[in-house]
Amino acid sequence: MLAALGIAMASATAGATPDVVQTPAMFSAEQVEDGRRLFADTCATCHGPNLEGAVAPSLTVPAFRSNYSSKPVRALYSKIISTMPVGQPGTLSETQVLKLTALIYASNGLPVGDAPVASASELSARKFPEASKW
């Protein structure tokens, strides 16, 4: 799985064309991998094992991107912590939601760095790129 993450990270940062926004790296690879395991246990039944959607929407299609275009990454975090899992909102810890946010962020081709995001407050200042440049 780390190999797949490495490919996603490399493709998100290397060879970017002038019309693609260079998004600064955020979250750590470890957070993404932890998020992948948590997603498999908590979210995959509804969102599909590869975030492709099942009974709940896909978390990687262009519709997802357009929903979060130019919004703070905190908007995704807030959605997860206040509404998920269905029937049990608010049962995930801040750390768990940061890991899920990291997974969704990376699964949409956005670059992952070396430093973990330690708290949700760090997400308010960072925005998803515009949908047309993502």
N, C-alpha and C positions, 0 to 999 in steps of 0.2 A: 504494500500500500504506500509505503514511503516513496517507492520508485514512481508510482503514479502521481503522487504529490509533487515530486521533483520535476516531472514533466510539465505539470500544470504551472508550477512556479517559474520554470524556465521559459515556457511559452508566454507567460504573462509579462515577463521582463525583457527577454531577449528579442531582438528583431522587431521591436514595436515600430509601427508606421507613424508618419507625422500626424495622421488624423486620429490616432488612438491616444487617449490620455495616459500619461505615466502616473499610475497610482502608487503612492508610497507603500512599502511593505508594512504589514501589520499582523499581529498575532504570531505565534511561534508554530513551527511544524509539530511540536509536541502537543500544543493545544488542538491543532487540527486532528491529529491522530486520536487523541482522547475524545474529541468531539465525534469522530467516526464511530468509535465503540459505543459511546452514549447514545448516538443516533440509532444505531442498530438495535439497542435494547429498548429505547423509549419512543422513537419516532418512525422507524421504517415501516411498521405495520400500516400506517396511514399515508406516509409520504414516499413509500417505496424504498428498497434497499440502497438505491443509488441516487436518491433525492429526485427521482423521475416522476413522482406522483403516483398515487393509487386511488384511495378514496379521498385523499386530500391533495391539494395542488402540488405540482412540481415546484421544486425550489431552485431550479437551474435554467428554466426556459426564458426566452426573452420577455415574457409577461412578468416574471419575477423581477427581472432587471428594470423593466419600465416602472414597476410598482415602487422600487427603491431608488430610482434615478435621482441623483442630486440630494438625496435625503441623508441625514447623519446615520452612520452605522448604528448608532444608539436606537434608531427607530426599529430596526430588526430585533435587536436585543429586547427592547421594550415589548414588542409584539409577542416574542417567545415567552418572556417571564410572566406576562400578564394573562396569556390565553392558552398556554400549552403546559402539559399535554391536555387534550380535550377531556373534559370531565374532571380534571385535577389541576386547574390553573394555579400557579403560585407554589407548586410543590418542588420545582427545580431550584437549586441554589444559584447564587450569582455566578459562582465558579462553573457550574454545569452549563448555564446559559451562555457564558463567555465561550466555552468550548464548542457548543452548538453553533454559535454565531461565527466562530472561527472556521468551522467546517463549511458552512454555507458560503461564507466569504471566499474561501479558497476554491470551493467547487464551482464558483462562477468565474474562475480564471484570474482572480485578483491575487497579487503577490503576497506571499507569506515571508516574514523575516525571522530573525533570531530571537528577538525579545518577546516574551509573552505580554499580553495585555492583562494588567493586574486588577483593574476595576472597570466597571461600566462607565464611570465618569470620563475615562479616556476616549470613549466612543463618540461623545457629543461633538467633538471638534473635527472628526474625520467623516467625510462624506463619500457615498458611493459616487462613481463617475456619472456623467450624463449618459442616458441610455444609448444615444447615438454614437458614443465614443467608448463604449464598454465592450 
